[in-house]
Amino acid sequence: MALLLKNVHAIDPQVSINEVCDIVVRDGKIVEVGQGLSIPKGETRDMDGKICIPGLVDIHVHLREPGQEHKEDIASGTRAAAKGGVVAVCCMPNTSPTIDNADVVEYVRKRADEVGKCRVLVAGACTQGLRGEVLSEMGDMVAHGAVAFTDDGRGVQDSGMMRRVMDYAAQFGCVVMSHCQDEGLVGKGQVNEGAVSTRLGMAGWPAEGEELQIQRDIALCRLTGTPLHLQHVSSRRGIDMVRRAKAEGLPVTCEVTPHHLFLTEEAIGADYNTNLKVNPPLRTADDNDALVEGILDGTVDCIVTDHAPHAAWEKDVEFEEAPFGMTGIEASLGLVITQLVAPGVITFERMVELMAINPRRILCQEKVALMQGCTADLTIIDPSCSWTVGEDGYESKSTNCGFEGAELVGRATDTYVGGYATMQDGAIVE
């Protein structure tokens, strides 16, 4: 199949391109980038006014399959990803059964090949059943395609076990992605500990419950030399720890989410909106500022969603009884453009680094750039599109989006995976 994208504004800092040009794709690869290009046959699309970037990659997504398909499944989750302009996701292992052996890795990959609208990378569990007691079958999972390890949703509580996880991961050249949560300190915490938890009359979740494990895992990274990726960092002190680790030369990376960037604990009001109950919790405006500072100085490596779908009936309960998590993969790009790019806080180039280049690098995936020979995983953006989150529904099975009703500017219109459209003109390609 041949495809010509005409008059598209190509942006990719990897090849120092930021100009209007034409892009020719054939057999899943970019074969030419230049001016005044044409093809003898195939599809030609005029992309005047739109931006083309290397396809977005979200390395923290919960697809819920197997076992929790009432929340989300691989088909609906990858449709939601394509709607958000995402060409690849890394799915978390806290499914039922847990992704802690080769059989479940194979199931997820096979199912993604059958129904997926984007690429699905699989993270295996560090420990069996996420219980933190026995190592998972790490070698077998790598042999069957797992790309990273995490006990996301809980975190490994025992330091000796976490060291063994990192020692084993190093043998397979895999990054360990750490959900930092000291369960003994966090306890039954519901929201950030402080004035808001007091006002709401709910158990507080201190930032130290996250920061103690950030500090521990950085120390274990120093001890083992294993690449460490810190998931959904949410506090100023957490970002400072990552900054110091990088200055020391340790192989430490970190991610932040749109909800920790753009929402604070003050958003939780008298309506006790359970869609704002997330793990780790929404923190303070000062913490938000610190995350943005980390984006600006390079401490933060990527923006992910921690897309965590839950059925409506699961969230429609008292705040203390509701599960943690919100959806966000369909809104993430628009939020980043609206809150960071459009106001001039960051450039489009920096956004591409955070949402396309660095996620691939962290998981040691193939480089995708707007240059000849690269795989045509592309995201096309209309930077002037005004839209409202949730107004036209969701591709995800679940609607627990904490940004419901937000008015945004900038949205993906087309998503190409291996040169084939999974979304075209804003509609999922069936």
Secondary structure as UniProt FT lines:
FT   STRAND          2..12
FT   HELIX           13..15
FT   STRAND          17..26
FT   TURN            27..28
FT   STRAND          29..34
FT   STRAND          43..46
FT   TURN            48..49
FT   STRAND          51..54
FT   STRAND          56..61
FT   TURN            65..67
FT   TURN            69..71
FT   HELIX           74..83
FT   TURN            84..85
FT   STRAND          86..91
FT   HELIX           102..115
FT   STRAND          119..124
FT   HELIX           128..130
FT   HELIX           138..143
FT   TURN            144..145
FT   STRAND          146..149
FT   TURN            152..154
FT   HELIX           159..171
FT   TURN            172..173
FT   STRAND          175..178
FT   HELIX           183..186
FT   TURN            187..188
FT   STRAND          191..192
FT   TURN            193..194
FT   HELIX           195..200
FT   STRAND          204..205
FT   HELIX           208..224
FT   STRAND          228..230
FT   HELIX           236..247
FT   TURN            248..249
FT   STRAND          252..256
FT   HELIX           258..262
FT   HELIX           265..267
FT   TURN            270..271
FT   HELIX           274..276
FT   HELIX           285..297
FT   STRAND          302..303
FT   HELIX           312..315
FT   HELIX           319..321
FT   TURN            329..331
FT   HELIX           332..336
FT   HELIX           337..341
FT   TURN            342..344
FT   HELIX           348..352
FT   HELIX           353..357
FT   HELIX           358..362
FT   TURN            363..364
FT   TURN            372..373
FT   STRAND          378..388
FT   TURN            389..392
FT   TURN            402..405
FT   STRAND          407..417
FT   TURN            418..419
FT   STRAND          420..424
FT   TURN            425..426
FT   STRAND          427..428
//
